Amino acid sequence: MYKDEDVARCHEAFIRNISALKKESGLKWRDLLREVGIGENGIWVWRSGRFPTLWNLIALAEYFDVSLDELLGREKKHIEAGRLKE
């Protein structure tokens, strides 16, 4: 079972990683969300502490060609400025 702090750490990693990937892509939030089929409120809802749906996570991971574990900061690798680092 996951603890609250594990979930919070995972959420923080998601926000950090998706922000870095978006920045690297050069897209505005509105354009990125539209590109992957997510409503324009997505990032604001996520920043308020809620996770995206599973399907939104999958769409984002596929768009940026990263795994869900990488996107959520659950692997040894992490994303910095859109690049995977050991």
C-alpha distance (Angstrom), angle and dihedral (degrees) to the residues before:
residue distance angle dihedral
M1 . . .
Y2 3.78 . .
K3 3.77 121.7 .
D4 3.79 122.7 -133.3
E5 3.80 91.0 -109.0
D6 3.83 90.4 54.4
V7 3.80 90.4 53.7
A8 3.81 91.5 46.3
R9 3.82 91.5 49.6
C10 3.80 90.5 49.4
H11 3.81 91.4 49.4
E12 3.81 92.0 49.3
A13 3.81 90.1 50.0
F14 3.81 90.5 49.8
I15 3.82 92.5 52.3
R16 3.81 91.6 45.9
N17 3.81 93.4 46.6
I18 3.79 98.1 44.0
S19 3.81 89.6 47.4
A20 3.82 91.5 51.6
L21 3.79 92.4 47.2
K22 3.80 91.8 47.9
K23 3.78 91.0 49.6
E24 3.81 91.7 49.8
S25 3.81 90.4 50.4
G26 3.81 91.9 54.3
L27 3.80 91.0 -134.4
K28 3.79 125.7 134.8
W29 3.81 115.3 -121.2
R30 3.79 91.2 -109.1
D31 3.81 92.0 53.1
L32 3.80 94.8 45.2
L33 3.79 93.2 49.4
R34 3.79 91.4 47.2
E35 3.82 90.6 48.1
V36 3.81 92.1 56.8
G37 3.80 95.8 37.3
I38 3.80 99.7 -107.8
G39 3.80 123.2 138.1
E40 3.80 116.2 -100.3
N41 3.82 91.8 -113.7
G42 3.81 91.0 61.7
I43 3.79 100.2 102.2
W44 3.81 93.8 44.7
V45 3.80 91.6 51.1
W46 3.81 90.4 47.9
R47 3.79 93.1 48.1
S48 3.80 88.8 53.2
G49 3.80 87.8 65.0
R50 3.78 104.9 -89.7
F51 3.79 123.5 120.5
P52 3.80 122.1 -126.9
T53 3.78 116.5 -108.1
L54 3.79 117.1 -89.4
W55 3.81 90.0 -105.7
N56 3.81 91.4 52.2
L57 3.80 90.7 49.6
I58 3.79 90.2 50.6
A59 3.82 91.9 48.3
L60 3.81 91.6 50.8
A61 3.81 93.6 46.0
E62 3.81 91.5 49.1
Y63 3.80 92.7 46.2
F64 3.82 92.0 53.4
D65 3.82 94.2 35.5
V66 3.81 94.4 -123.1
S67 3.79 130.1 125.0
L68 3.79 122.3 -106.4
D69 3.80 88.3 -114.1
E70 3.80 90.6 54.9
L71 3.80 92.1 46.4
L72 3.80 90.7 50.6
G73 3.81 94.8 43.0
R74 3.80 93.9 -115.0
E75 3.81 97.9 129.9
K76 3.77 131.9 68.2
K77 3.77 87.8 -104.8
H78 3.77 121.1 76.2
I79 3.75 133.9 -172.0
E80 3.79 120.4 -108.8
A81 3.77 119.3 176.6
G82 3.79 89.2 -18.1
R83 3.80 95.2 -55.1
L84 3.79 125.5 109.8
K85 3.79 110.9 -120.3
E86 3.80 130.0 -171.1
